Amino acid sequence: MYVCLCNRITDSEIRRHASVAVCTPGAVYRARGVAPRCGKCIPMLRSILQEAQAGLKQETAVNSDTDALVAPAA
């Protein structure tokens, strides 16, 4: 779905940016080589970034817990 109509930025693009590093709306725009125009998309963009980053943190925590359960090689 399009989140920013002015710059044609989709929710999947935003999630991709969030998965690479801790990200801000400004970083998403810079990565696309554009700037916010009307700004109506910023709240939704922030929400998607927060949701995606929270999912990554949870996934990382689960992976590290699983790694701790594996016995070290002798």
C-alpha positions as CSV (number, residue, x, y, z in Angstrom):
1,M,0.0,0.0,0.0
2,Y,1.2,3.5,-0.7
3,V,2.0,5.4,2.5
4,C,3.4,8.5,0.8
5,L,1.5,9.4,-2.4
6,C,3.7,12.5,-3.1
7,N,6.9,10.4,-3.3
8,R,5.3,7.0,-4.1
9,I,6.7,5.2,-1.0
10,T,5.1,1.9,0.0
11,D,4.8,0.2,3.3
12,S,7.0,-2.7,2.1
13,E,9.7,-0.2,1.2
14,I,9.5,1.3,4.7
15,R,9.7,-2.2,6.3
16,R,12.8,-3.0,4.1
17,H,14.5,0.2,5.4
18,A,13.6,-0.7,9.0
19,S,15.1,-4.2,8.6
20,V,18.5,-2.8,7.6
21,A,19.1,-0.5,10.5
22,V,17.4,1.7,13.1
23,C,15.6,4.1,10.9
24,T,13.8,7.4,10.9
25,P,11.3,8.9,8.4
26,G,14.1,11.2,7.3
27,A,16.4,8.3,6.6
28,V,13.7,6.6,4.4
29,Y,13.3,9.8,2.4
30,R,17.1,10.3,2.0
31,A,17.5,6.7,0.9
32,R,14.9,7.3,-1.8
33,G,16.6,10.6,-2.8
34,V,13.4,12.6,-2.0
35,A,12.1,14.9,0.7
36,P,8.7,15.0,2.4
37,R,6.2,17.3,0.6
38,C,2.9,17.6,2.3
39,G,3.9,15.6,5.5
40,K,0.6,13.8,5.9
41,C,2.4,10.5,5.7
42,I,4.8,11.0,8.5
43,P,2.6,9.6,11.3
44,M,1.9,6.4,9.4
45,L,5.6,6.1,8.3
46,R,6.7,6.4,11.9
47,S,4.1,3.8,13.0
48,I,5.3,1.3,10.4
49,L,8.9,1.9,11.3
50,Q,8.2,1.3,15.0
51,E,6.2,-1.8,14.3
52,A,8.8,-3.3,12.1
53,Q,11.7,-2.4,14.5
54,A,9.7,-3.9,17.4
55,G,9.3,-7.1,15.4
56,L,13.0,-7.2,14.7
57,K,13.9,-6.8,18.3
58,Q,11.5,-9.6,19.3
59,E,12.9,-11.8,16.6
60,T,16.5,-11.1,17.7
61,A,15.6,-11.9,21.4
62,V,14.0,-15.2,20.3
63,N,17.1,-16.1,18.3
64,S,19.5,-15.3,21.1
65,D,17.4,-17.4,23.6
66,T,17.5,-20.3,21.1
67,D,21.3,-19.9,20.8
68,A,21.7,-20.0,24.6
69,L,19.9,-23.4,24.6
70,V,22.4,-25.0,22.2
71,A,25.1,-26.9,24.0
72,P,28.7,-25.8,23.1
73,A,30.7,-28.1,21.0
74,A,33.3,-30.2,22.8
